[in-house]
Amino acid sequence: MFYPAAGCDAATFQPCSDKALANLKAYVDSFRNGVYSINNGVAANAAIAVGRYFEDVYLDGNPWYLTTLAVAEQLYRAVHTWDALDTGIEVTAISLPFFKQFLPSLMGKTTIAAGSDDYMTVINSIKSFAEGFVAIVAKHTPADGGLSEQFKKDTGAPLSAADLTWSYASALTAFDARANAPVESWGADGLVVPAVCGIIPWGSAVSFEVHAQTIFGGKSLSHTRTHTPHPDVFRRERIRHWQPAYSR
């Protein structure tokens, strides 16, 4: 989830991190080469319609409004983060294929200096790339402005659930990203991925009560359940279901 204070942190998969950008390129490219006929003839570094995943067979697999807009949203947030950091753009071996779409002269790991000609070329190209995904959605939005779940991969006509809230929400968040609207903190900055994954060697005792009203005529009951998923972790749950006395 985007959090500007985290910069281009890869551990939290920030929009401008090398892993997030490499993932975006692999994801978008998976819909090229005939997956959707409406993408035929589009340049290799241009925006295209994208769906959930190219193996999708739901309704024969089609582009979705929300996924196409999500690509634009990530790109907008990445650009604004680079500009805010003002430290240039770090290109790693992981993100190199992504950046070579916009600056073919790149040969390997480097930092594109903020404000340089190459920096402006990359920033402006990525902005145009993002705009292209929004333009695709606009092109395949009907005159009444309604957004369905999907649009057909051959004609671009709306398909599946009509007036899908999720589709409208994705448009709003993409527009917010384009406008560099602020987001609330969720504490992503400074997080560190443990070197080794495993069970945390500490335990805690947790007790809670659940009060639930059942149907008239039911009887009260109370029981205690104890779970010990690991010797170091002890969790005690006390669950009480109660029913007020019933009288005619």
C-alpha positions in Angstrom: 0.0 0.0 0.0 1.3 3.4 -1.0 2.9 5.5 1.7 5.1 8.4 0.5 7.4 8.5 3.6 8.6 5.0 2.7 10.0 6.3 -0.5 10.9 3.5 -3.0 11.1 0.8 -0.4 10.9 -2.7 -1.9 10.1 -4.5 1.4 6.6 -2.8 1.4 6.3 -2.9 -2.4 6.1 0.9 -2.8 5.1 2.0 -6.3 8.5 3.2 -7.3 10.5 0.3 -5.9 12.4 -1.8 -8.3 10.3 -4.9 -7.5 7.0 -3.2 -8.0 8.1 -1.7 -11.3 9.5 -5.0 -12.5 6.2 -6.6 -11.5 4.2 -4.0 -13.3 6.1 -4.5 -16.6 5.8 -8.3 -16.4 2.1 -8.0 -15.6 1.3 -5.5 -18.4 3.4 -7.4 -21.0 1.6 -10.6 -20.3 -1.5 -9.0 -22.0 0.4 -8.2 -25.2 0.8 -10.5 -28.2 -2.7 -11.3 -29.0 -4.2 -12.0 -25.6 -6.8 -9.2 -26.3 -7.5 -8.3 -29.9 -8.1 -4.6 -28.9 -4.4 -4.5 -28.0 -3.3 -5.5 -31.4 -0.9 -3.2 -33.2 0.0 -1.2 -30.1 3.7 -0.4 -29.6 5.7 -2.5 -27.2 6.1 0.4 -24.7 2.6 1.8 -25.0 -0.4 1.4 -22.7 -2.8 -1.5 -23.3 -6.0 -2.9 -21.7 -5.2 -5.3 -18.9 -7.2 -7.8 -17.0 -6.8 -9.8 -13.8 -4.2 -12.3 -15.3 -3.8 -13.5 -18.8 -4.9 -17.1 -18.0 -8.3 -15.8 -16.8 -11.2 -17.7 -18.2 -14.0 -16.0 -16.4 -16.4 -14.8 -19.2 -13.6 -16.0 -21.5 -11.1 -13.5 -20.0 -11.4 -9.8 -20.6 -9.9 -6.5 -19.6 -11.2 -4.9 -16.4 -11.6 -1.2 -15.8 -10.2 -1.4 -12.3 -7.0 -3.2 -13.3 -6.3 -0.9 -16.2 -6.7 2.1 -13.9 -4.6 0.5 -11.2 -1.6 0.5 -13.5 -2.0 4.2 -14.1 -2.3 4.8 -10.3 1.0 3.0 -9.5 2.8 5.0 -12.2 1.4 8.3 -11.0 2.4 7.6 -7.5 5.9 6.5 -8.6 6.5 9.8 -10.5 5.3 12.0 -7.6 7.5 10.1 -5.2 10.6 10.5 -7.3 9.9 14.2 -7.7 9.3 14.6 -3.9 12.5 12.7 -3.0 14.5 14.8 -5.4 17.4 12.3 -5.2 17.1 10.9 -8.7 15.9 7.6 -9.9 17.8 4.5 -8.8 17.9 1.8 -11.6 18.7 -1.7 -10.4 19.2 -4.9 -12.3 15.6 -5.7 -11.3 14.0 -2.5 -12.6 16.3 -2.1 -15.7 13.9 -3.7 -18.2 11.1 -1.3 -17.0 13.2 1.8 -17.5 14.7 0.7 -20.8 11.2 1.1 -22.3 11.6 4.8 -21.9 15.4 5.3 -22.0 16.9 2.5 -24.3 20.4 3.8 -23.7 20.5 2.5 -20.1 22.9 -0.3 -19.9 22.8 -1.4 -16.2 22.6 -0.3 -12.6 22.8 3.4 -12.3 21.2 6.5 -10.8 19.5 9.0 -13.1 20.2 12.4 -11.6 17.3 14.5 -10.6 16.6 17.3 -13.0 18.9 15.9 -15.7 17.8 15.5 -19.3 17.5 11.7 -18.8 15.4 12.2 -15.7 13.0 14.5 -17.5 12.8 12.0 -20.4 11.9 9.1 -18.1 9.5 11.1 -15.9 7.6 12.6 -18.9 7.5 9.2 -20.7 6.1 7.4 -17.6 3.5 10.2 -17.2 2.4 9.6 -20.8 2.4 5.9 -20.2 0.1 6.3 -17.2 -2.2 8.7 -19.2 -2.4 6.0 -21.8 -4.1 3.6 -19.4 -6.6 6.2 -18.4 -7.3 7.0 -22.0 -8.1 3.3 -22.7 -10.7 3.3 -19.9 -12.1 6.6 -21.2 -12.3 5.1 -24.8 -14.3 2.1 -23.6 -16.6 3.9 -21.2 -20.1 4.3 -22.6 -21.6 7.8 -23.1 -23.6 7.6 -19.8 -20.3 7.3 -17.9 -21.2 4.0 -16.3 -18.4 1.6 -15.5 -19.0 -2.1 -15.6 -16.8 -4.8 -14.3 -15.1 -5.5 -17.6 -15.0 -4.5 -21.2 -14.9 -7.0 -24.1 -11.4 -8.0 -25.4 -12.5 -7.7 -29.0 -14.9 -4.7 -29.2 -14.3 -2.8 -25.9 -18.0 -3.0 -25.1 -19.0 -3.0 -21.4 -19.4 -6.5 -19.9 -20.5 -8.2 -16.7 -21.7 -6.4 -13.6 -23.0 -2.9 -14.4 -22.2 0.2 -12.3 -19.6 -1.7 -10.3 -18.6 0.3 -7.2 -15.1 -1.2 -7.4 -14.7 0.2 -10.9 -15.7 3.7 -9.8 -13.5 3.5 -6.7 -10.5 2.6 -8.9 -11.2 5.7 -11.0 -11.3 7.9 -8.0 -8.0 6.5 -6.5 -6.3 6.8 -9.9 -7.4 10.5 -10.2 -6.2 11.1 -6.7 -2.8 9.6 -7.6 -2.6 11.8 -10.7 -3.3 14.9 -8.6 -0.8 13.7 -5.9 -3.5 13.7 -3.3 -2.2 13.0 0.2 -2.6 9.7 1.9 -2.7 8.7 5.6 0.2 7.1 7.2 0.2 3.4 8.0 3.7 3.2 9.3 5.5 1.6 6.3 8.6 3.6 6.6 11.5 1.9 8.4 10.0 -1.6 8.3 12.5 -4.4 8.0 11.9 -7.9 6.6 13.3 -10.5 9.0 16.3 -12.5 7.6 14.7 -15.7 8.7 11.0 -16.5 8.8 9.7 -18.5 11.7 7.6 -18.6 14.8 8.2 -15.6 17.0 9.7 -16.9 20.3 7.3 -15.2 22.7 3.9 -15.8 23.9 0.9 -13.9 25.1 -2.3 -14.8 26.9 -5.5 -13.4 25.4 -8.9 -13.7 26.9 -12.1 -12.4 25.4 -15.8 -12.8 25.9 -18.4 -13.0 23.1 -22.0 -12.2 24.1 -24.5 -13.3 21.4 -28.3 -13.3 21.6 -29.9 -16.3 20.2 -33.6 -17.1 19.4 -36.2 -17.1 22.1 -36.4 -20.5 23.7 -32.7 -21.1 23.5 -30.7 -21.9 26.6 -27.7 -20.2 28.1 -24.4 -21.9 27.8 -20.9 -21.1 28.8 -17.7 -22.9 27.9 -14.0 -22.2 27.8 -11.6 -23.3 25.0 -7.9 -23.3 25.2 -5.6 -23.4 22.2 -1.9 -24.0 22.3 -0.7 -23.8 18.7 2.9 -23.6 19.9 4.7 -24.2 23.2 5.7 -20.6 23.3 2.3 -19.2 22.5 -0.7 -19.6 24.8 -4.1 -18.3 24.0 -7.1 -18.7 26.2 -10.5 -18.0 24.8 -13.6 -17.7 27.0 -16.7 -17.7 25.0 -20.0 -17.1 26.6 -23.3 -17.2 24.8 -26.3 -15.9 26.7 -30.0 -15.7 26.4 -32.2 -13.5 28.5 -34.9 -15.2 30.5 -38.0 -15.7 28.4 -41.5 -15.6 29.9 -44.9 -15.7 28.3 
